[in-house]
Amino acid sequence: MDIFKDVMASYGVTPLPYKTVEAMAYVPFQPSGTQIYQVTQGFEAGTMFPSLSKPWYGDKCRGGKQ
């Protein structure tokens, strides 16, 4: 048995909660000193952290072909 299974068995924990909910996301903490957007730019991007800004390009993903 590996260490992960030993710990789970010893403490009675599992990798996921007994009851899970759809669309629960994990978002890591941002380290201190991380660059942030100005308020208006962060509002437009949907995040204050440039490292979390993942814009949706839609048709550009297919090379712009219709």
N, C-alpha and C positions, 0 to 999 in steps of 0.2 A: 504494500500500500504506500502511495506517495504522501509527502508531507501535507499537501492540500487536502487529501481525503482524510488524513489523520486529524487535522484541525477541524474539519467539518464534522467528523464523527464525535470528537471530544466535546465540542461546544454546541452541537446540534444546530449548526447553521448550514445554509445552502447558498449557492452562488446567486440565486434569484429569490426574491420574497415568495412566500407561499402563495399569495394572491398578487398577481401582477395586473397592471393596467396598460392599456394601449397607449402608444406614443409617449412613453416616459423617456426623456432624453438625459444623457449624462453630459454635463458641461463642466470642464475642468476649471479650477480657480485660475484667475489671471495673476501671474507673479507681479509683485510690486515693482514699480518703475516701468511698467509696460506702456508703450505709446498708446494714446487715445485720440479719437477724432474730436474736432470741435463739435459743439452741441448740435448745430444744424446738419452738419455732415453725418454725424452719428445717427440722427433721426432719419435721414434719408437712406442710410445704409442698413438700418435696423439693428445696429450694434455700435457700441462705443469703441470696440477693439478692432483695429484693422486686421489682426490675425484671424478673427472670426467672420470677417466679411467675405461671403461667398455669393457673389452676384449670379443671378440666373440669366443666361444668355439666350434661351429659347431656340429660335431658328438658327442662330449662329453656330450651334453645336453640330448642325448638319451642313455647315458650309454655306448657309444662306440660300440653299436651293428650295424652291417652292414645290 
